[in-house]
Amino acid sequence: MKAQLRVSEAAQLVGVSPSTLRAWESSGLVTPSRQGRYRRFSPGDVKRLQRIAALRAQGFSAAAIRAMLPKRGGVSRTGSLGEKLRAARRRRGLSLREASGLAGLSVSHLSAIERGTRNISLAGLQRLAVALGISVSDLFGSSSGSGRLVHAGRRPVLDTGDRQVRVESLAVGAQLLEPHLYVVQPGGGSEGSYHHDGEEMVYVLRGEVEFWLNELERHVVQAGDCLTFPSSLRHRWRNCGAERLEMLWVNTPITF
């Protein structure tokens, strides 16, 4: 097998169409290298694609397949958020203009995010992660605990630079679920809507939060209340109360 294959050659080996490979890439299932505008697939990529094809034939969704596949080209847990995003963009072979277009951000905004001089909302970060072929969970900081036990005070933190929203990971190495603790100051929130594969559960520990689903359903979730919904619904939220909001938020499978 050639060291680097064109998309048509890789598709022929896997037994699918080139458009299917592009769709799998958009879903974050595979990240081929780039030479200018052209995708290049390695023998390792082809093996991964064959595994994806086999799982798809068994009826698994893209989200479930992503959770079952081994991580490849993972994002370093060290460095600032901007440095991680820049490294992921370069691995994907995207220019600032291409990445910003895919994520719905301006070139200047994305450049400032990478330099660490501007913050990014959770909604914007989720769109950018999809464009870069990674997940938001790849961008959490490192943990000093074991894979099974995450101690309070040692949780990986997602640092977007937004002082109103703090997201802490409650699990390291989980394969099928993502439990997070959200601590949100009054007025803080997603600053836009986002969606992905899977299902979500939000249990409010303290305060209250306003959720909009597909801009049609409005829910005010208070302490002790629990909201569940398909992740495919566009969702946005904000702390609508006068006190700090604390939420236990679980996604399954790992798609955020």
C-alpha positions, 0 to 999 in steps of 0.5 A: 500500500502507498504511504499516502493515498488520495481520498478516492484511493482510500475510499476504494480500499474501504468500499465506500464513496469519497463523500462518505469519507468526507462525512466521517472526517466532518464527524471527527471519526478520522483526521487525514493529513493535508497537502494544500487542499488535498487530503492524504490517508496513511495505511493507519488511516485506512485501517481505522476507516475499515473499522469504522465501516464495520461498526457502521454496518453493525448499526452504530451511530457516529457518536458511538463509534467515536467513543469506541475508537482509540484516540488518535493525534490527541490534543496535549493536556498542557499549554493554554487553550489557544495553543491547543487550538492552534496545534489542532488547526495545524494538524488538520492542515487548515488556515485561519481563514478556513477554520474560522469559516467552518466555525462561524468565527471571524479570522481576527477573532480566531487569531485572537483566541489562539493568541490568548487575547480574546475569550471564546464562548462554549457555543463557539468553542463547540463549533470550532472543535467540530471544525478542527476534528476534536471534541471540547473534552480534548481541551480540558487541562490535565489531572493528577488523579488516577483514571478511576478516581478524580479528587475534588480540587484536582479535576481537569478544568476547561479554561476558556478565559470566561470568568463567569463559567467554569467547567470541571471534568468529573471523570478521566478515561471514561469511554461512554459518558462525560460527567462535568460540573458547571459553576456559573455566575449570574448572567453567565451561559453558553452565549449561543446554541450548539448541538451534537450527537448523543443524549444529555442529563442536567441536574441542578445542584444550586441556583437555576438555569434557563434552557432553550431547545431548538428555540421552541422549548423553554425550561427553567431548571431549579435546584433539585430538578433534572432535565434530559434531552437529545443532544441533537437539539440545538441548546443554549442556556444561561444562569437566570438567577441571582446566585451562583449556579452549579450543575451536574451535566452528563453527556453520553456517549462522549460527543462534547 
